[in-house]
């Protein structure tokens, strides 16, 4: 094994940083070929690995001017370069021996992969936790006599579950705001029947059980299952990989895992699929022109390095421009963005980015967000813009999760079979007194939005499943809410014979290229309330996952129901993911006082 000095290692780490252009360096996006020591084999003509070379020579000159010039946007051929007037174009020069750089001294974590050029021992400062979530309060109880209708958009995201898993595997409980129960439930597959035909893109299933944590209430499950499409059946794909290579992506669970993810996805692509790659840090550049050559894609992915700020807003614009320039009306046109969401250059406001993505989605280009890492995750941004981008959001905490999302579920991730899917349920006050929707707090819609085709909602991919769980209180039960004093404010009399309907379920959806919605209706018989039994099998596992999510959120309506009860309810056996769930429940139990 060769040995290098600490100083030499530091120089190598600094030299690996790309996308930090100066007036004398090759700008990001300029066509160039990599040096022989950058990559060991010939680079394809579509691959622009040279954009990662800029910092190498500047470090050895030890002359690193900071560009304070005005923001500018230039084009070189089909490559686009975007810089920002507030972004330094280079790292500061090395500090004199014995004094730490100002960025490290004040806890700067933009370049966590860079070891300072000082003799050990050197105090390693821990990065500050800057993770951001937009958690909602647990849904309140609704009185049917006052609000008989519940409306929400479907959600096929799963990012919350894998992020919760990351916290538990690190030996700590997740913040309550990081938990979205519907994403916990929808992470798993259930025994819903396949659609009878592709005329209607999904099947609809309803069932009722008793409630493990409340003898008086019942649980109503509504399940959707989209029709399956294997990889050979789906339309060809026109994909843009939008990759965050900023300094914050340097840790092992970020860019190295991103590269592993994209290489795995490349192996799943068909010969007629095309891929472009746009990379961004403090600036934005096209690393790979559209190609179906898997070797070029691999070369481009392998030469990625991290360093610099995060111009995520500019990068999204360039990615949409790239996708639209190569738009194929007979193909899947999608951006797959990999990032920790820590945008700090240019447009970074969640609302501004949502507005921009909402406009761009009209072009027919959809957006998949893949989140990585820890410490500075902007979950609220990634989940938010995926929702308005007619796409989905997943958090990748391991190579196993990457394989699940972009391997086992590739068709679900890429190919949309129904868009703007909404669910509305109307309860009959003669049989149901009160209810609450478990999860979906940030997907709620106004009652009138259900029939309004202009209102955006969730999309369902091939093979996707969506589950919604309501806890309902029969009209004969005492209920959660106190009896009101005045007769006119009280609920209607209940019907003891259980005749008629308990509820009416409606679904609206559009076909992928449609503009007018279609309607599905299902009635739920009141006698199903009377026949409800203890949840078993698939229903029991659904309820266990829902309880797990709600327990992590601090749901007061669960009472004394704990993680041990949840583990027992989830049963035994099942696939790898269900068995892993029980281990996570054990971890949560061990980290809970008492």
Secondary structure, 3 states (H helix, E strand, C coil): CCCCCHHHHHHHHHHCCCCCCCCCCCCCCCCCCCCCCCCCCCCCCCECHHHHCCHHHHHHHCCCCCCCCCCEEEEECCEEEEECCCCCCCCCCCCCCCCCCHHHHCCCCCCCCCCCCCCCCCCCCCCCCCCECCCCCCCCCEECCCCCEEEEECCCCCHHHHHHHHHHHCCCCCCHHHCCHHHHHCCCCCCCCCCCCCCCCEEEEEEEEEECCEEEEEEEEEEEEECCCCCCCCCCEEEEEEEECCHHHCCCCCHHHHHHHHHHHHHHCCCCCEEEEEEECCCEEEEEEEECCHHHHHHHHHCCCCCCCCCHHHHHHHHHHHHHHCCCCCCEEEEEEEECCCCCCCCCCHHHHHHHHHHHHHHCCEEEEEECCCCCCEHHHHHHHHHHCCCEEEECCCHHHHHHHHHHCHHHHHCEEEEEEEEEEEECCCCEEEEEEECCHHHECCHHHHHCCCCCCEEEECCCEEEEEEEEEECCCCCCCCCCCCHHHCCCCCCCCCCCEEEEEEEEEECCCCCCCEEEEEEEECHHHHCCECCCHHHHHHHHHHHHHHHHCCCHHHCCCCHHHHHHHCCCCCCHHHHHHHHHHHHHHHCCCC
